[in-house]
Amino acid sequence: MEHAEEPLSARPALETEGLRFLHVTVGSLLASYGWYILFSCILLYIVIQKLAVRLRALRQRQLDQAEAVLEPDAVVKRQEALAAARLRMQEDLNAQVEKHKEKLRQLEEEKRRQKIEMWDSMQEGRSYRRSTGRPQEEDGPGPSTSSVTPKGKSDKKPLRGGGYNPLTGEGGGTCSWRPGRRGPSSGGS
């Protein structure tokens, strides 16, 4: 029995010596190069993630191309839909252009009508005012408009007092800013 126990006790001693050697070797390796190993592992992880994303995109692109090659009817339908969408957009744009042209024509017609109206009123001896708020009185050659006294300014209060000028620095309020002295600071000897 002693002979049977001897190899068993010798074996764990070898294993513990191997473990001790492994512990010392790995421990010294990590003590010397631990941070480098850690940062290398993090960098390797990031690179693998980036490559995985690119590989997935590449595979997806290849599958899409394979489907396009296998299904020419789908490609034709997609191109027809794209052409139809472009045609609708062009028709909408043409309609907007026509509306804009019509609006410009109306504005030109209004300007031309106002010029003719102004010319006619000048020929009749009346003054022409472009007041869109008040309609013109068509009394004929009655009293001239120069005898009518013009209205003064409306009853609005001024925003600031009459003596206020922000550029002078006077009359505003209690705040007055003055620039600092020029030259070097007056510290030290």
Disulfide bonds with the S-S distance in Angstrom:
none
